[in-house]
């Protein structure tokens, strides 16, 4: 790691914060949702998946996929 790497990351973060467009905000929420949603799979899969929980798991998978698509370009500039 070069000494300037933390400075570059700080500059990139500053530019992201300064960009106040709604698209950027939506993309950020989608990006972090795509990271956090898989945590919700754990309670469903820990006890074994019951037939009544399958639609919930499918809905979570679809929501995670949509969040991945929407948040795909977050942080790129």
C-alpha positions in Angstrom: 0.0 0.0 0.0 1.4 3.3 -1.0 1.3 6.2 1.5 -1.0 8.2 -0.8 -3.7 5.4 -0.9 -5.6 6.7 2.2 -5.5 10.2 0.8 -7.0 9.0 -2.5 -9.7 7.1 -0.7 -10.5 10.2 1.3 -10.7 12.4 -1.9 -13.0 9.8 -3.5 -15.2 9.7 -0.4 -15.4 13.5 -0.4 -16.4 13.7 -4.0 -19.1 11.0 -3.4 -20.5 13.0 -0.4 -20.5 16.2 -2.4 -22.5 14.7 -5.2 -26.0 15.2 -3.9 -28.0 13.9 -6.8 -31.0 11.6 -6.0 -29.6 8.9 -8.4 -26.3 8.8 -6.4 -28.3 8.5 -3.1 -30.5 5.8 -4.5 -27.5 3.9 -5.9 -25.7 4.1 -2.5 -28.8 2.7 -0.6 -29.1 -0.1 -3.2 -25.4 -0.9 -2.9 -25.4 -1.2 0.9 -28.7 -3.0 0.8 -27.2 -5.6 -1.5 -24.5 -6.1 1.1 -26.9 -6.3 4.1 -29.7 -8.4 2.7 -28.0 -11.7 2.8 -27.9 -11.5 6.6 -31.7 -12.0 6.5 -31.2 -15.4 4.8 -29.6 -16.8 7.9 -32.6 -17.1 10.2 -34.6 -18.8 7.4 -31.9 -21.3 6.6 -30.7 -21.9 10.2 -33.7 -24.0 11.2 -34.2 -25.6 7.8 -36.4 -24.1 5.2 -40.1 -24.8 5.7 -42.5 -24.8 2.8 -44.3 -21.7 4.1 -41.0 -19.8 4.1 -40.1 -20.5 0.5 -41.9 -17.4 -0.9 -40.2 -15.2 1.6 -36.8 -16.6 0.6 -37.6 -16.1 -3.1 -38.7 -12.5 -2.3 -35.4 -11.8 -0.5 -33.4 -13.2 -3.4 -35.3 -11.1 -5.8 -34.8 -8.0 -3.6 -31.1 -8.7 -3.3 -30.8 -9.2 -7.1 -32.6 -5.9 -7.7 -30.3 -4.1 -5.2 -27.3 -5.6 -6.9 -28.4 -4.2 -10.3 -29.4 -0.8 -8.9 -26.2 -0.3 -6.9 -23.8 -1.8 -9.4 -22.1 1.5 -10.4 -21.9 3.0 -6.9 -18.4 4.4 -6.2 -17.1 4.4 -9.7 -16.0 7.6 -11.2 
